[in-house]
Amino acid sequence: MYVCLCHGVTSHTVTDAVTCGATTSREVANVCGAGMDCGRCKRTVRAIIAATLEERACAG
């Protein structure tokens, strides 16, 4: 699913950024560009960050 239309970033790309260590929307933006322009995707990016971090905490 596309999360950021401005940069063509998918949810998989955001999840990969979090898996590689990004823990804030700003860090994700620095990695892949999601949330840098219009900002409409920031809520979704933050939700993906939270879900990914929670999943990682439960698994490890």
Beta strands, then each sheet from edge to edge (+ up, - down):
strand 1: 2-4
strand 2: 9-10
sheet 1: 1+ 2-
end
